[in-house]
Amino acid sequence: STNALMERLHLKYQQKPWSETLKLVHFCMDKPLQRPDSNAPDGPLLSCMEKIQRALHDKSLFSVMNRLESLSKQKGLNAHVSPSGTACYITSNMFYIEVQLEKDGEVMDVKLAHLGEDPVVCHDLVQHLRMKNYDAFGKSLEDLSNLYQIPGNSEMKAKGYFALQALEKDLYSMSLLNRTQDVNRVTEVLHGKVGHLVPRTGGTPMNIEFYISPYQVLEAELNPGSQVCGTKAVVTVEGTDTLHKLPLSPLFVDSQGGEDGHPAFLPLTDELSMDLPAFFVLKFHQPIPMSSSSIEAIQRLTGIKKNHLIPGIQITGLKLAPLYELIVQSTLQEKCSEGLSTHKSCFFVSLPDCPKHCYFINKASEKSDLAGALVSKIPFSHPKCVPGVIEILRHQVAYNCLIGSCVSEKHVNEDDSELLYFEVVPHKNTSFSVFFLHPVKENLACVIIDVITSREVQCHLHLNPQDPTLNSSDDFITRAVKRCMSVPVVMRAIFRNAAKVKAES
């Protein structure tokens, strides 16, 4: 039994000094830890070792060094301690990290050097280690290794890294196009050529923030200094089983833009490029529901074959499905911490000073213009593709934001309060209708919302000609939608205007 086993362990080690037991634990932890198979007999032991490793407080030079060595081996890297015992070198064939420590184990500096480059201080890695955040430090080690996950020898992997560097420089140059000194982050996110760009630092890849909702903007304004993040994409390079021509040097040449105001680039010659078993990737933290028309537009821009983009074949394992079903699924996963069935179509939304809304989302069918897929990453091979891809992504995410505003974790009405009923019905491309009962008559009314771009929306209110006006013009509804990007808030505004007319009459 467990009790008998623990008793035997106590008897075995009660006569041994604590220093020997500590050495034994460190010796075991020094061995590389691999994720155990569920059926492996030593799985529980390795799991316990990981827990011990997380629980230990590193308060000495020895324990910090031991932790760094063990963590490096877990990530498939080599680790060496300097003769002085105050520096740890974490190495691979393509890069190395030098961690300099004080005698008491405090971190002095962390330097990073890629193949052929001089070591530079990496403030992110310094911060992780000073805060004892070994999970974040380990994630940085993984991200650094992932920069070189390209088939071939060290020279081929280095070429892939040079290609990524060239792309990052071009994206940064494009981010400066038409940029004024006093431009704020939100403006860059919504209007910048490539959104709000944060350069790669250490193991953290370059990321692009390309859409932020009005509610997130309001939250940022009400909480100065808060970390309110919009929708982001990570910029990286990935290995493939086919060759793609990638630039090895920056191609962007004209800050004033080329023809039609588009950025101008050098031609992709053999001197400036190379065929590599890799492509560039915009990768998302959470898969984005995208319509089939948006996916096809991205394919035309990037020239990447369909099987590399459609997640049903290569990325997430999902086939084409009704777009609204995917949007509901994605929104519920984002809003609900607990598991909730994503097959619901009826949702209850509560707003202040307003009867509760009940939204029925008509998910339609898998017709080509109403179908979509969850896209986790977008591959491409030339920096000129990025501005166009960002615009398509903004458009899609803005549309998803409107549909998602009708989705709530509440799919059962828990009280008997008055309800207003609405049906959301998809149209072709990125337009949809919201049907509801006229507040005065018993006829149906309808608002058609057409999301033309992420920044341009058109709305039309349709009533039975014999029904009284709702005192909400198309222009009023359009401005309301653009201001909040929330269907329930806009519907509340329409009903409030109608109530004023009813009271006056």
Secondary structure, 3 states (H helix, E strand, C coil): CHHHHHHHHHHHHCCCCHHHHHHHHHHHHHCCCCCCCCCCCCHHHHHHHHHHHHHCCCCCHHHHHHHHHHHHHHCCCEEEECCCCCEEEEECCCEEEEEEECCCCCEEEEEEEECCCCCEECHHHHHHHHCCCHHHHHHHHHHHHHCCCCCCCHHHHHHHHHHHHHHHHHHHHHHCCCCCCCCCHHHHHHHCCCCEEECCECCECEEEEEECCHHHHHHHHHCCCCCCCCEEEEEEEEEEEEEEEEECCCCEEECCCCHHHCCEECCCCCCCEEEEEEEEEEEEEEEEEEEHHHHHHHHHHHCCCHHHCCCCCCCCCCCCEEHHHHHHHHHHHHHCCCCCCCCCCEEEECCCCCCEEEEEECCCCCCHHHEEEEEEEEEECCCCHHHHHHHHHHHHHHHHHHHHCCCCCCCCCCCCCCEEEEEEEECCCCEEEEEEECCCCCCEEEEEEEECCCCCEEEEEECCCCCCCCCCCHHHHHHHHHHHCCHHHHHHHHHHHHHHHHHHC
